[in-house]
Amino acid sequence: MATEDYTFQGWMGLDKECVKGKMVWQSYTPKPFDEEHDVDIKITHCGICGSDIHTLQSGWGPTIYPCCVGHEIVGTAVRVGSKADNGIKVGDRVGVGAQSNSCLKPDCEECSAGVEQYCSHRVNTYASKYPDGSVSYGGYADYARVPSHFVFKIPDAIPSEEAAPMLCGGVTVYAPLEKNGCGPGKRVGIIGVGGLGHFGVMFAKALGADKVVGISRRSDKRKDVLEMGADEYIATSEDADWFKKHAGSLDLIVCTVSSPKMPFSEYLSLLDTGGKFIQVGAPEDLIPAFSVFQLILKGISIGGSIIGSPEQIKRMLDLAAKKGVHTWVNKKPMKEANQAIVEMEEGKARYRIVLCNEKHGAKV
């Protein structure tokens, strides 16, 4: 029986004040190793996601403290179960996204349909509980232990610091784009061009959309967004009557905004007849009210989407490798995680912050 000669240590949030840059580096006990199906990963890179901030401050509900956040993990497989999925072997460069487990039972409607992210027994990569009651811990750490079904080989063409943010931020927008037919003949809008939205612009373009429009409050990101591949840019707080000028101009909108103060009715007006509005940003409060006639009179539909399935993650990585999709990254040393989450909360990321574990060979 293989055993590890390493310890599990990471940046731990002890209470909701930790989001102010007060995480503490300490040891923790991971789930018991499943000798058949688990993988231990020596972490080289971990992206910082908005979910990390929400969780650290208990924004979406009470967090299980102490918690180690981070669900955009890339590193090296150092211990692999005998029946591991995805052909993973010791030494492989692998990654993990926001989900680390689901029931995977044949009678589970979601798991059997390949949409494991909607399984009612989903286990998140951090601040969640496995069926045996053990707690999941994330990637602001030296090592991670994850069931192999949710561990993926990283294509050689994608650098680790670029792959890490794709595993949550990337697939969160790729999945609804793919599912809702983004491709030739489609006009696609991405609302909120930050960490999620910049992936939305690039993946919409990579999927072949006829027109991609970046939509944000201010014009300061216009140059970047056009460089990412957008054909047009709308600054909603600066462009007068933007929702009238661009009314009916889009077939699909993916909204990454997490503010409950979004101009929701105005966003809906951008859709053409039969258009779809998909929300992926998760505000901590209610979104604004709107008139149902905006839906009825134009046959518009509203939906939501959460992360992506394992198969969608694989397809996304393949597309990124083939089409040369490159994450816009700000690299920070793992030892500076506290400063990095404060910068993330202050909106300084352009466009994803990635923690680099220098003691495991990552370079800043």
SULCOR-V217621 format. One record per residue. PHI is phi in radians with two decimals (999 if undefined). PSI is psi as a letter, one per 20 degrees, with the letter a starting at -180 (NA if undefined). OMEGA is omega as a letter, one per 20 degrees, with the letter a starting at -180 (none if undefined). Layout:
[[PHI	PSI	OMEGA] [PHI	PSI	OMEGA]]
//
This chain:
[[999	p	r] [-1.29	q	r] [-2.26	q	a] [-1.56	q	r] [-1.94	k	a] [-2.39	r	r] [-2.02	q	r] [-1.65	o	r] [-2.36	q	r] [-2.93	r	r] [-1.41	o	a] [-1.87	p	r] [-1.55	p	a] [-1.70	h	r] [-2.82	r	a] [-1.16	i	r] [-1.25	i	a] [-1.10	h	a] [-1.14	i	r] [-1.51	j	a] [1.54	k	a] [-2.09	k	r] [-1.18	q	a] [-2.16	p	r] [-1.38	p	r] [-2.79	r	r] [-1.40	q	r] [-2.62	r	a] [-1.85	o	r] [-1.35	r	r] [-1.04	q	r] [-1.04	q	a] [-1.29	p	r] [-1.46	o	a] [-1.10	i	r] [-1.70	h	a] [-2.11	i	a] [-1.53	r	r] [-2.32	p	r] [-1.71	p	a] [-2.09	p	r] [-1.44	o	a] [-1.36	p	r] [-1.82	h	a] [-2.47	q	r] [-2.56	p	r] [-1.31	q	r] [-1.72	p	a] [-1.99	q	r] [-1.00	h	r] [-1.06	h	r] [-1.06	g	a] [-1.15	g	r] [-0.98	g	a] [-1.24	g	a] [-1.00	h	a] [-1.73	j	a] [0.96	k	a] [-1.26	h	a] [-1.77	j	a] [2.29	r	a] [-1.06	p	r] [-1.56	q	r] [-1.38	o	r] [-1.74	q	i] [-1.27	q	a] [-2.23	q	r] [-2.05	o	a] [-1.52	a	a] [1.93	o	r] [-2.27	k	r] [-2.30	m	a] [-1.81	p	r] [-2.32	q	r] [-3.07	b	a] [-1.96	p	r] [-1.23	p	a] [-1.98	i	r] [-2.59	p	a] [-2.35	p	r] [-1.10	q	a] [-1.17	h	r] [-2.11	k	a] [-1.04	q	r] [-1.30	r	r] [1.11	j	r] [1.13	k	a] [-1.31	p	r] [-2.26	q	r] [-0.98	p	a] [1.74	i	r] [-1.20	q	r] [-1.47	p	a] [-2.35	r	r] [-2.52	r	r] [-2.41	p	r] [-1.78	b	a] [-1.37	i	a] [-2.04	p	r] [-2.02	i	a] [-2.88	q	r] [-2.64	r	a] [-1.22	h	r] [0.99	k	r] [-1.48	q	a] [-1.04	h	a] [-1.60	j	r] [-1.47	o	a] [-1.01	g	a] [-1.27	g	a] [-1.11	g	a] [-1.22	h	r] [-1.60	j	r] [1.36	k	r] [-2.12	l	a] [-1.01	h	a] [-1.15	i	r] [-1.80	j	r] [-1.06	p	a] [-1.21	i	r] [-1.88	k	r] [-1.02	p	r] [-1.98	p	r] [-1.36	q	a] [-1.13	h	r] [-2.49	r	r] [0.92	k	r] [-2.41	r	a] [-2.17	p	r] [-1.34	r	a] [-0.97	h	a] [-1.46	j	r] [1.62	i	r] [-1.25	q	a] [-1.65	q	r] [-1.57	q	a] [-2.21	q	a] [-1.65	b	a] [-1.78	j	r] [-1.35	m	a] [-2.81	r	r] [-1.52	h	a] [-2.43	q	r] [-2.37	q	r] [-2.11	p	a] [-2.49	p	r] [-1.02	p	a] [-1.16	h	r] [-1.05	h	a] [-1.96	k	r] [-2.01	p	a] [-2.23	q	r] [-1.22	q	r] [-1.67	p	r] [-1.02	q	a] [-1.01	h	a] [-1.29	i	a] [-1.90	o	r] [-1.06	q	a] [-1.02	g	a] [-1.19	h	r] [-1.55	h	a] [-1.22	h	a] [-0.94	g	a] [-1.14	h	r] [-1.17	h	a] [-1.24	i	r] [-2.16	f	a] [-0.99	g	a] [-1.17	g	a] [-1.25	h	r] [-1.06	h	r] [-1.75	h	r] [-1.07	g	a] [-1.01	g	r] [-1.20	h	r] [-1.12	g	r] [-1.08	g	a] [-1.09	h	a] [-1.74	k	r] [1.39	k	r] [-1.04	p	a] [2.93	a	r] [-0.95	p	r] [1.59	i	a] [-1.80	q	r] [-1.93	o	a] [-2.10	p	r] [-1.95	p	r] [-2.04	o	a] [-1.69	p	a] [1.51	n	a] [-1.74	m	r] [-1.99	c	a] [-1.06	g	r] [-1.33	g	a] [-1.09	h	r] [-1.15	h	r] [-1.17	h	a] [-1.02	g	r] [-1.06	g	a] [-1.21	h	a] [-1.29	h	r] [-1.07	g	r] [-1.19	g	a] [-1.12	h	r] [-1.38	i	r] [1.66	j	r] [-0.99	q	r] [-1.14	h	a] [-2.48	p	r] [-2.15	p	a] [-2.08	p	r] [-1.54	p	a] [-2.24	o	r] [-2.54	r	a] [-1.26	g	a] [-1.98	r	a] [-1.54	i	a] [-1.17	i	r] [-1.75	j	a] [-0.95	g	a] [-1.05	g	r] [-1.08	g	a] [-1.16	h	r] [-1.16	h	r] [-1.17	h	r] [-1.22	i	r] [2.18	i	r] [-1.13	q	r] [-1.56	h	a] [-2.50	r	r] [-2.49	p	r] [-2.11	p	r] [-1.81	o	a] [-1.21	h	r] [-1.62	i	a] [-2.16	h	a] [-1.48	o	a] [-1.09	p	r] [0.92	k	a] [-1.01	h	a] [-1.30	i	r] [-1.48	g	a] [-1.10	h	a] [-1.91	j	a] [-1.03	p	r] [1.15	k	a] [-1.71	i	a] [-2.23	q	r] [-1.71	h	a] [-2.51	p	r] [-2.15	p	r] [-1.97	o	a] [-1.84	o	a] [-1.75	j	a] [-1.19	p	r] [-1.91	j	r] [-1.59	p	r] [-1.25	i	a] [-1.68	j	a] [-1.09	q	r] [-1.38	m	a] [-1.08	g	a] [-1.08	g	r] [-1.14	h	r] [-1.05	g	a] [-1.08	h	a] [-1.16	i	r] [-1.30	i	a] [-1.46	q	r] [-1.40	r	r] [-0.96	p	a] [1.39	j	a] [-1.23	r	a] [-2.16	p	r] [-2.05	o	a] [-2.02	p	a] [-1.68	p	r] [-2.09	h	r] [-1.18	q	a] [-2.17	n	r] [-1.07	q	r] [-1.43	i	r] [-2.33	a	a] [-1.23	q	r] [-1.42	r	a] [-1.10	q	r] [-1.21	q	r] [-2.60	r	a] [-1.46	p	r] [-1.16	i	r] [-1.12	h	r] [-1.12	h	r] [-1.51	g	a] [-1.12	g	a] [-1.28	i	a] [-2.18	j	r] [1.11	k	a] [-1.44	q	r] [-2.10	q	r] [-2.05	p	r] [-2.49	r	r] [-2.38	r	a] [-2.67	q	r] [-2.20	p	a] [0.57	c	r] [-2.82	r	r] [-1.38	r	r] [-0.95	g	a] [-1.18	h	r] [-1.15	h	r] [-1.08	g	r] [-1.10	g	r] [-1.15	h	r] [-1.08	g	r] [-1.08	g	r] [-1.08	g	r] [-1.11	g	a] [-1.06	g	r] [-1.16	g	a] [-1.30	h	a] [-1.67	i	r] [1.21	l	r] [-1.34	p	a] [-2.15	p	r] [-1.09	p	r] [-1.50	o	a] [-2.06	p	r] [-1.96	o	a] [-1.58	p	r] [-2.33	q	r] [-1.12	q	r] [-0.95	h	a] [-1.15	i	r] [-1.82	k	a] [-1.04	h	a] [-1.08	g	r] [-1.12	h	a] [-1.15	g	a] [-1.22	h	r] [-1.16	g	r] [-1.12	h	r] [-1.07	g	a] [-1.13	h	r] [-1.43	i	r] [1.35	k	a] [-1.57	i	a] [-1.17	p	r] [-2.37	n	j] [-2.21	i	r] [-2.31	p	r] [-1.60	p	r] [-2.17	p	r] [-1.46	p	a] [-1.95	p	a] [-1.53	n	a] [-1.10	h	a] [-1.25	i	r] [-1.90	j	r] [1.67	i	r] [-1.27	q	a] [-1.94	p	r] [-1.61	NA	none]]
//
